[in-house]
Amino acid sequence: MSIKVYTDGACKGNPGPGGWGVYIIHGSDEIELFDGNPNTTNNQMEMQAAIEALKYLKEENQPIDLYTDSNYLRQGITEWIFNWKKNNWRTASKKPVANKDLWIEISELSSVMAVNWHWVKGHDGDPGNERADYLANRGVDNVS
């Protein structure tokens, strides 16, 4: 049985104060994590949420189903990152990859875990996504 993880990021301004939220369903346990950053971007907070979830679960030896409403995050880690690495962290247009440090951390964490990345439509009534969104906004409140 897999561990279900919902992650989300929020930002008031882009850049501006931001927060990340993680909602984990692990058997009968529900775990909530959140925090914020006074000067960040929405994409950085989406990524930070995934990083924090994977760090929290790194000792678990179970598959993880990670749900995000960020196509940037899901496509970045499941598709784009392979060419970025091959091209020395350059995009197809030869520009440096944005958020390289966060991509490296996500890549390293997820390489030693069985993570299945899923996209879920945000603000569409999915209870796990709604909870992660609520937590991300609590993270913003912590720093604004």
VENJOPE-V698702 format. One record per pair of residues at least 4 apart in sequence whose ideal C-beta (glycine too) atoms are under 8 Angstrom apart, sorted by sequence separation. I is the first residue (numbers start at 1). GAP is how many residues later the second one is. If there is no record, write none. Layout:
{{I,GAP} {I,GAP}}
This chain:
{{11,4} {12,4} {13,4} {25,4} {26,4} {40,4} {41,4} {42,4} {43,4} {44,4} {45,4} {46,4} {47,4} {48,4} {49,4} {50,4} {51,4} {52,4} {53,4} {54,4} {60,4} {70,4} {71,4} {72,4} {73,4} {74,4} {75,4} {76,4} {77,4} {80,4} {81,4} {82,4} {83,4} {85,4} {87,4} {90,4} {91,4} {96,4} {99,4} {100,4} {101,4} {102,4} {103,4} {104,4} {105,4} {106,4} {107,4} {108,4} {109,4} {120,4} {126,4} {127,4} {128,4} {129,4} {130,4} {131,4} {132,4} {133,4} {134,4} {135,4} {136,4} {137,4} {138,4} {139,4} {140,4} {11,5} {12,5} {24,5} {25,5} {26,5} {40,5} {68,5} {75,5} {76,5} {84,5} {87,5} {90,5} {91,5} {110,5} {121,5} {124,5} {125,5} {11,6} {12,6} {24,6} {68,6} {84,6} {90,6} {91,6} {97,6} {120,6} {123,6} {11,7} {23,7} {24,7} {37,7} {57,7} {84,7} {87,7} {89,7} {90,7} {122,7} {123,7} {10,8} {11,8} {23,8} {24,8} {37,8} {40,8} {89,8} {120,8} {121,8} {9,9} {10,9} {22,9} {23,9} {24,9} {36,9} {83,9} {120,9} {9,10} {10,10} {22,10} {54,10} {123,10} {9,11} {10,11} {21,11} {22,11} {37,11} {53,11} {89,11} {122,11} {8,12} {9,12} {21,12} {22,12} {54,12} {7,13} {8,13} {21,13} {53,13} {84,13} {7,14} {20,14} {7,15} {19,15} {20,15} {6,16} {7,16} {19,16} {20,16} {50,16} {5,17} {6,17} {19,17} {35,17} {5,18} {6,18} {18,18} {19,18} {50,18} {5,19} {17,19} {18,19} {33,19} {49,19} {84,19} {4,20} {5,20} {17,20} {33,20} {3,21} {4,21} {17,21} {3,22} {4,22} {17,22} {18,22} {46,22} {81,22} {85,22} {3,23} {16,23} {17,23} {18,23} {33,23} {50,23} {15,24} {16,24} {18,24} {46,24} {15,25} {20,25} {31,25} {1,26} {15,26} {18,26} {19,26} {20,26} {46,26} {47,26} {77,26} {81,26} {14,27} {18,27} {22,27} {43,27} {46,27} {50,27} {76,27} {14,28} {20,28} {21,28} {11,29} {20,29} {24,29} {43,29} {77,29} {11,30} {22,30} {43,30} {77,30} {11,31} {22,31} {10,32} {20,32} {24,32} {9,33} {24,33} {77,33} {9,34} {11,34} {22,34} {26,34} {9,35} {10,35} {9,36} {9,37} {8,38} {9,38} {7,39} {9,39} {78,39} {9,40} {77,40} {8,41} {7,42} {7,43} {74,43} {73,44} {74,44} {74,45} {7,46} {5,48} {71,48} {64,49} {66,49} {68,49} {70,49} {64,50} {66,50} {68,50} {69,50} {51,51} {58,51} {63,51} {64,51} {65,51} {66,51} {67,51} {68,51} {69,51} {5,52} {47,52} {54,52} {62,52} {63,52} {64,52} {66,52} {67,52} {68,52} {69,52} {60,53} {63,53} {65,53} {67,53} {69,53} {3,54} {48,54} {51,54} {55,54} {58,54} {69,54} {43,55} {44,55} {47,55} {51,55} {54,55} {58,55} {43,56} {47,56} {50,56} {54,56} {57,56} {3,57} {44,58} {51,58} {3,59} {5,59} {7,59} {47,59} {54,59} {67,59} {2,60} {3,60} {5,60} {6,60} {7,60} {8,60} {69,60} {1,61} {2,61} {3,61} {4,61} {5,61} {6,61} {7,61} {8,61} {9,61} {54,61} {67,61} {2,62} {3,62} {5,62} {6,62} {8,62} {67,62} {2,63} {4,63} {69,64} {7,66} {49,83} {49,87} {45,91} {45,94} {32,99} {34,101} {33,102} {34,102} {25,103} {32,103} {36,103} {34,104} {35,104} {36,104} {23,105} {34,105} {36,105} {38,105} {36,106} {37,106} {38,106} {35,107} {36,107} {23,108} {34,108} {36,108} {23,109} {21,110} {22,110} {21,111} {21,112} {23,112} {21,113} {22,113} {2,114} {6,114} {8,114} {21,114} {20,115} {21,115} {19,116} {20,116} {21,116} {19,117} {21,117} {19,118} {21,118} {19,119} {20,119} {6,120} {19,120} {8,121} {18,121} {19,121} {6,122} {18,122} {19,122} {6,123} {10,123} {17,123} {19,123} {4,124} {8,124} {19,124} {6,125} {7,125} {8,125} {18,125} {6,126} {10,126} {17,126} {8,127} {9,127} {10,127} {17,127} {8,128} {12,128} {10,129} {11,129} {10,130} {12,132}}
